[in-house]
């Protein structure tokens, strides 16, 4: 697995916390709005993961091209620099936000 592909592994999706809360509130499963929310969150997370992977793949291809002939000379003449992969060093940014559901009494 390349370095670009290994980035992002081990992240906990935001929907994991919501699904855990749903287990505590069985009535939420019956709510159509909650089901739609789950689907939207899963779709959004998947879209972000795909976009991050596509960007990291493009960066890997670009950085490799800068180090190979003949692009090495073009990069040197044009002062091109390597790009950074998308990743986060902040542990708080890797955590899914906490979602609290109020119980209806």
C-alpha positions in Angstrom: 0.0 0.0 0.0 1.4 3.4 -0.9 1.9 6.2 1.6 -0.9 8.2 0.0 -3.3 5.3 0.3 -2.3 4.6 3.9 -3.3 8.1 5.0 -6.7 8.2 6.5 -6.8 4.6 7.7 -7.9 4.1 11.2 -10.2 7.2 11.3 -13.5 6.7 13.0 -16.5 7.8 10.8 -18.9 10.3 12.3 -21.8 7.9 11.7 -20.3 5.4 14.1 -21.1 7.6 17.1 -24.6 8.2 15.8 -25.2 4.6 15.3 -24.1 3.9 18.8 -26.5 6.5 20.1 -29.3 4.9 18.0 -28.7 1.7 19.8 -29.5 3.5 23.1 -32.6 5.0 21.6 -34.5 2.2 19.7 -37.3 4.7 18.8 -34.9 6.5 16.6 -34.8 3.5 14.2 -38.4 4.1 13.4 -37.9 7.8 12.5 -37.7 8.3 8.8 -35.7 11.5 9.4 -33.1 9.7 11.4 -32.8 7.0 8.7 -32.3 9.8 6.1 -29.7 11.4 8.3 -27.8 8.2 8.6 -27.8 7.8 4.8 -26.7 11.4 4.2 -23.9 11.1 6.7 -22.7 7.9 5.2 -22.8 9.4 1.7 -21.0 12.5 2.9 -18.3 10.5 4.6 -17.8 8.3 1.5 -17.6 11.4 -0.7 -15.0 13.1 1.5 -13.0 9.8 1.6 -13.1 9.5 -2.2 -12.1 13.1 -2.8 -9.3 12.8 -0.3 -8.0 9.7 -2.0 -8.3 11.2 -5.5 -6.4 14.2 -4.3 -3.7 12.1 -2.6 -3.4 10.0 -5.8 -2.9 13.1 -7.9 -0.3 14.5 -5.5 1.6 11.2 -5.6 1.5 11.2 -9.4 2.6 14.9 -9.6 5.4 14.4 -7.0 6.7 11.4 -8.8 6.6 13.2 -12.2 8.7 16.0 -10.7 11.4 13.5 -9.9 11.6 11.7 -13.3 13.2 12.6 -16.6 12.3 14.9 -18.4 10.0 16.6 -16.0 12.9 16.9 -13.5 14.4 19.6 -15.7 11.1 21.4 -16.3 10.4 21.4 -12.5 13.9 22.7 -11.8 13.6 25.5 -14.4 10.0 26.4 -13.3 10.8 26.2 -9.6 8.0 23.7 -9.1 7.8 22.2 -5.6 6.3 19.0 -4.3 2.8 19.0 -2.8 1.7 17.7 0.6 -0.8 14.9 1.0 -4.1 15.6 2.7 -3.9 14.5 6.3 -4.4 15.9 9.8 -2.0 15.9 12.7 -4.6 17.2 15.1 -6.1 14.3 17.1 -9.3 16.3 17.8 -9.9 16.7 14.1 -9.8 12.9 13.6 -12.6 12.4 16.3 -16.2 12.3 15.2 -18.3 15.0 16.7 -20.5 13.9 19.6 -24.2 13.8 18.8 -26.7 13.8 21.6 -30.3 12.9 21.2 -32.8 14.1 23.7 -35.2 11.5 24.9 -38.9 12.4 24.3 -40.8 11.7 27.5 
